[in-house]
């Protein structure tokens, strides 16, 4: 890593909080249990109960919370007989 982890003086480590290059943002975030309180079609506004990730004016996709049902748990013993 160049001079960021030099082994003279500060030891061979990178100090916490060191500003370095990396990826940030541009990923999808799913937030559950957010309720739609009001829709104003004339102004193009949707009033939600809860917080939404992202900056002001960003595009938000709103969809119903359709979840898969829990699988049926087999009765015990599940293998059907004695071993």
NORPE-V71907 format. One line per field, one symbol per residue. ss: DSSP state (2 for helix, 1 for strand, 0 for the rest). burial: # if it has 24 or more other C-alpha atoms within 12 Angstrom, else .. A space follows every 10 residues. Layout:
ss->???
burial->???
This chain:
ss->0222200000 0000000000 0000000000 0000111111 0000111110 0000000000 0000000000 0000000000 000
burial->.......... .......... .......... .......... .......... .#........ .......... .......... ...
